[in-house]
Amino acid sequence: VDAFAEGLLRRAGIWDIGRKVLEGRRISEEEALRLFRCPDIHAVGWLGEQACRRKRGLIATYVINRYLNYSNVCILSCRFCAFYRREGEAGAFTFSIQELVRQARESYERGAGEIHCVGGLHPKLPFEYYLELVSEIKRACPGIHVKAFTAVEIRHLARRIARLPLRETLLRLKEAGLDALTGGGAEIFDPEIRDSICRGKESAEEWLEVHRIWHELGQPSTATMLYGHIEGFHHRVDHLKRVRELQDQTGGFTAFVPLPYQPDGTDRLPVRRRTSGLDQLRTIAVCRVYLDNFEHITAYWLSMGLGLAQVALGFGADDLHGTLEEERIYHMAGANTPQGVTVAQLERAIREAGRIPARRDTFYRIQAHSEAFGSSVRTG
Ligand code: SF4
């Protein structure tokens, strides 16, 4: 470590944590909490970047993907959610499989390698709908990866729709072609906060159980954390601890995606403003440092904005998620970011941040990258 970096960390009071990180040692929950509380964003960010570079070097990834929301009809009413509607209510939608496959095919022909598909907890759609949705997309788009359903949807399907054990439900979806589970629905694991923002939703243990079983079936998933609402830093650390513990046991998570709360489309939580840019950067950095068993940290440009996500590449993130094309959930909550970006925009953002852009697949395997800044993309 050069004298400047050591001085930076010493002045910030986190030199002891810095040494651990630089030596590749794991930090504790108490140390993660100190990083969240450390007022020197540059010191925390520098540590995040060091931890990131050790894993990924200068490469930063994105995926060409498309979001499909099959339905926003939901039996729950999470207080932070602006997406859901009751059946028959104005604004409720449920797409036919044919229409969803048409949309997937359209994106596939434009180069999409991943379909990202989630929806509400629909009370009536039969299990066959979900199986067919996956298998038909795979049939119409050979080689595409389908990343779909949150752990909440999976439990809903198993318990109320298919009436099958979780493992059997997941196995049937895997056989239909499901490649990966999405990380949504984790919100914040603390039971009190969870009860306040999304009463009736599965517990932390139930969320983790779905991912554990899915990993045991040999399949990957991502993990998320919805933050910047009514939780405290210690709730974030508790959330990260539980995710890190499961990752120690299964190794099945590909990436961690911190999601800043979007307050504009719902007034049922006492939170009026979006969490600050500094809090978002700090959260990326702490996640990168604490989650030493996760290979990737995603700066979700859609919620952060592409500009801030680009800055996050210097604070510990090594992935910008994807092109998305037609996101609905965050936009119904009032996000003022675009509903999709082009490959050129993502690559420019990565290059400007001093990183080498690389296209990845659902499994975070690199598909194509430019060998030097500004060179043309090489496939392989
Ligand atoms: S967050 Fe998901 S489960 Fe909760 S109301 Fe919205 S769609 Fe339903």
Residues whose N, C-alpha, C, O or C-beta is under 5 A from the ligand:
A	BS01	SF4	C74 L76 S77 C78 C81 Y84 G119 G120 L121
